[in-house]
Amino acid sequence: MSKAVSANAGPVGRQAAVVAAASGLILSMGLPATAADTTAGVSASTESGSAQTALAVTAAPTATVSFERPVVKTTAAPKVEAVRTQSTATAERAATATAGQDAAPAAKAAETVSAATSGIAAIAYTGIGHSYVWGGTSPVTGWDCSGFVQWVYAQAGISIPRTNAWNIMTPTSTPQPGDVVVQNGGAHVGIYVGNGMMISALNPSQGTLLHSPAATGTSSYYHLNK
């Protein structure tokens, strides 16, 4: 092997191999492109302008061969974080909650007004079924139309005259539950309870009942400014 190496060593080599022999020595061999030493098992041809090189090397059975490889460094790709967008449903819920907070004071004010007027209407409903008695003012002994209206307002803590009570009230074209209904120029009165209906002590045969204002004549509406 040493002879082959010394015979073929040169300044220029086409192939290089690293052989780890059993003795632990590492041998490097370089072969010239046009070497023609047949003793070393090298043949060359220059007719075509190209060179071919062959090398026969023998080594111990325990020899190992290794080739140098460049060290390649890799860098992990950056992680891409997904961007979370707010869903339409979430946005809508947020907008609704904000609108609800803004409308809360107005809603409470409307509820207060509604409770005041509807309270009178609710009291009027309790008078349904009681008898009609001319000049009466009590559900126990009976009442007439004006006595019924006076009693309803009294239960709400409001004192009004027994007759012609609308004279202390304000006319309105948009009646609310609890307003006074004056019919036929003052011949009959009752309590407006909403939905185009009123409650009044109508007559001895029918007593106090829920009915339409249109069924008993022309109507005017009055609101008490409390």
C-alpha positions in Angstrom: 0.0 0.0 0.0 2.9 2.4 0.8 4.4 1.7 -2.6 1.2 2.5 -4.3 0.8 5.7 -2.4 4.4 6.8 -3.0 4.2 5.9 -6.7 1.0 7.8 -7.4 1.4 10.8 -5.1 1.5 14.0 -7.0 0.7 17.7 -6.9 -2.7 17.2 -8.6 -5.2 14.5 -7.7 -8.6 13.6 -9.2 -9.8 11.4 -6.3 -9.2 11.3 -2.6 -10.1 8.6 -0.1 -9.5 8.3 3.5 -8.8 4.7 4.7 -8.8 3.8 8.3 -6.4 0.8 8.5 -6.4 -1.8 11.2 -3.3 -0.1 12.6 -5.3 3.1 13.2 -3.4 5.1 10.6 -5.4 7.3 8.2 -3.9 7.3 4.6 -4.7 9.8 2.0 -4.2 9.1 -1.7 -4.2 11.4 -4.7 -4.0 10.2 -8.3 -2.9 12.2 -11.3 -5.3 12.4 -14.2 -2.7 11.1 -16.7 -0.8 8.6 -14.6 0.4 5.5 -16.6 2.1 3.4 -14.0 0.8 -0.2 -14.7 2.5 -1.5 -11.6 0.0 0.4 -9.5 -2.9 -0.8 -11.6 -3.5 2.6 -13.3 -4.3 2.8 -17.0 -4.7 6.0 -19.0 -6.0 6.9 -22.5 -5.2 10.1 -24.2 -6.6 9.4 -27.6 -10.0 11.0 -26.9 -8.6 13.7 -24.7 -10.2 12.3 -21.6 -8.6 10.4 -18.8 -9.7 7.3 -16.9 -8.2 6.2 -13.7 -8.5 2.9 -11.9 -7.0 2.0 -8.6 -6.9 -1.4 -6.8 -6.4 -1.1 -3.1 -6.3 -4.0 -0.6 -6.8 -3.6 3.1 -7.3 -5.7 6.1 -10.7 -7.2 6.7 -11.2 -5.0 9.8 -10.5 -1.8 8.0 -13.3 0.9 7.8 -13.8 3.6 5.3 -15.3 7.0 6.1 -16.1 10.0 3.9 -16.1 13.6 5.1 -19.4 15.3 4.8 -20.1 19.1 5.2 -21.9 20.0 8.4 -25.4 21.4 7.5 -27.1 23.6 10.1 -30.9 24.0 10.0 -33.1 26.7 11.6 -36.7 25.9 12.5 -39.3 27.9 10.7 -41.0 30.6 12.7 -44.4 29.6 14.2 -47.3 31.5 12.7 -49.9 32.5 15.3 -53.5 32.5 14.1 -55.3 35.8 14.6 -58.6 35.5 16.4 -61.4 37.7 15.0 -64.5 38.6 17.0 -67.5 36.7 15.7 -70.5 38.6 14.3 -72.6 37.1 17.1 -70.3 38.4 19.8 -70.2 41.8 18.3 -74.0 41.9 18.1 -74.3 40.8 21.7 -71.9 43.6 22.8 -73.8 46.2 20.7 -77.2 45.0 22.2 -75.8 45.2 25.8 -74.6 48.8 25.2 -77.9 49.9 23.7 -79.7 48.3 26.6 -77.6 50.3 29.1 -78.3 53.5 27.3 -82.0 52.9 27.1 -82.3 51.8 30.8 -83.1 55.3 32.3 -85.8 56.0 29.6 -87.3 52.6 30.1 -87.5 53.1 33.9 -89.2 56.5 33.4 -91.7 55.0 31.1 -92.5 52.2 33.5 -93.1 54.7 36.3 -95.6 56.7 34.3 -97.3 53.5 33.1 -97.5 52.2 36.6 -99.2 55.4 37.9 -101.9 55.3 35.2 -102.4 51.6 34.9 -102.8 51.5 38.7 -106.1 53.4 38.4 -107.2 51.1 35.6 -106.4 48.1 37.7 -108.6 49.4 40.5 -111.4 50.0 38.0 -111.3 46.3 37.1 -112.1 45.4 40.7 -115.4 47.3 40.5 -116.8 45.1 37.7 -120.0 43.3 38.7 -121.0 45.7 41.4 -124.6 47.1 41.3 -125.7 50.4 40.0 -127.5 52.7 42.4 -128.3 56.3 41.6 -126.3 58.7 43.9 -124.3 55.8 45.4 -120.6 55.9 46.1 -119.8 52.5 47.6 -119.2 49.0 46.1 -121.1 47.6 49.1 -124.3 49.6 48.7 -123.9 50.3 45.0 -122.8 53.4 43.0 -123.7 55.4 39.9 -121.3 56.3 37.1 -119.8 59.4 38.9 -119.7 57.7 42.3 -117.8 54.8 40.7 -115.2 57.1 39.2 -114.7 59.0 42.5 -114.3 55.7 44.4 -111.6 54.4 41.9 -109.5 57.6 42.2 -109.9 57.5 46.0 -108.5 54.0 46.2 -105.4 55.4 44.4 -105.1 58.2 47.0 -106.5 60.9 44.7 -109.4 63.1 45.7 -111.7 64.3 43.0 -115.3 65.8 43.0 -118.1 63.4 42.8 -119.7 65.3 39.9 -118.1 67.1 37.0 -114.7 65.8 38.0 -113.3 66.5 34.5 -113.4 70.2 35.2 -110.2 69.9 37.2 -108.6 67.7 34.5 -106.9 68.4 31.1 -108.5 67.2 27.8 -106.5 64.8 25.8 -106.8 63.2 22.4 -104.4 60.3 23.3 -106.0 58.7 26.4 -104.0 56.5 28.7 -105.3 53.8 31.0 -106.7 55.6 34.1 -108.0 58.6 32.3 -111.6 59.7 32.6 -114.1 59.1 29.8 -116.9 61.7 29.5 -119.8 60.7 27.3 -122.6 62.5 25.6 -121.6 65.9 26.9 -121.3 64.8 30.6 -124.3 62.6 30.8 -122.1 59.6 31.6 -118.6 59.0 32.9 -116.2 56.1 33.3 -112.6 55.0 33.4 -110.5 54.3 30.3 -108.5 51.1 30.7 -106.8 50.9 27.3 -107.3 48.9 24.1 -110.3 51.1 23.2 -112.2 49.9 26.3 -113.7 51.5 29.4 -115.3 50.5 32.7 -118.3 52.2 34.0 -121.4 51.8 36.2 -123.7 51.8 33.2 -127.3 51.3 34.5 -129.4 49.3 37.1 -129.9 46.4 34.7 -126.3 46.0 33.6 -124.4 47.3 36.7 -120.7 47.9 36.4 -119.0 46.4 33.4 -116.3 46.6 30.7 -117.5 48.0 27.4 -116.5 50.0 24.3 -117.0 53.8 24.6 -118.5 53.7 21.1 -121.4 51.5 22.4 -122.7 54.3 24.7 -122.3 57.5 22.7 -119.7 60.1 21.9 -116.7 60.4 24.1 -114.1 62.9 25.3 -111.1 62.0 27.4 -109.5 63.9 30.3 -106.2 63.4 32.1 -105.5 64.4 35.7 -102.1 66.1 36.1 -101.0 64.6 39.4 
